[in-house]
Amino acid sequence: MWQFWLIASGIFFIAEIITTGFLVFWLGVAGLLTMCVSFFTDNLTIQATVFVVLSAVLILATKPFVKKFVNKKEATEKTNAFSIIGKKAIVIKDIDSINGVGQIKVNGEVWSAEGIDGSNIEKGTEVEITKIDGVKAIVTPISKK
């Protein structure tokens, strides 16, 4: 019966190469360990139980560790233009949405800007960058209280 577990492990390892989740790998490892158990007993119930238990233990024990490396969506940082969204800036050239002119300064960089609702914003006003549209920062004035 050890041949079955060896072939099953090989299939699991090949399937792991094809997939990206790092889950099927543990089934292959459990299959190899079950193959070792099959040298000591011919009882299929015991072998199947060992395979299921080992698979579950290996997957559950390593899931938090693997999740750090596989699931990168939570750890991604905004870069380039998107890194300024939500930051405060100062209007350095009047924002006139009708003529499409206006500039802000954020993090030492000068950006073309436009009011979020097409409004005009005067020079010296503190604004918050709400989104990026092409090469323009879309801003909204910060109301002073």
Residue, then its C-alpha position, 0 to 999 in steps of 0.5 A: m500500500w505504500q506505493f499508493w501513498l507515494i503516488a498520491s504524494g507525488i500528485f499532490f506535490i505536482a498540484e502544488i507546483i501548479t497552484t499558488g496557495f501553498l495548501v496542497f503541499w501539506l497533503g503531500v507531506a501527510g501522504l509521505l508520512t502516511m506512507c511510513v505508517s503503511f510499513f507498520t500496518d496494512n489497515l486502510t482505516i488507520q492509514a486514512t485516519v493518519f492521513v486526514v489527521l496529519s493533513a488537518v494538523l499541518i494545514l492548521a498549524t502552518k496557516p498563520f505563518v503562510k498567510k504572512f507570505v502569501n496574502k500580501k494585499e493587507a500589507t501593501e503600501k500606497t506608492n507614487a501618486f496614490s501615496i498622497i491621497g488623504k494628505k493635506a496640502i497648501v494651494i500655491k496657485d488659485i484653483d480655477s476649475i472652469n479654466g482648469v488651472g491651479q496648483i498645490k504643494v504636498n510633501g515638497e512637490v507641486w501638483s496640478a489640482e482641481g476642486i472636488d466639485g468644480s469649485n474655485i479655491e484661493k491661494g493659501t487655503e489648506v486642502e485635503i487630497t481626496k483622489i487622483d484623476g490622471v495627473k491632477a490631484i482632486v482636493t477639497p478645502i479643509s474647513k477651519k473651526 
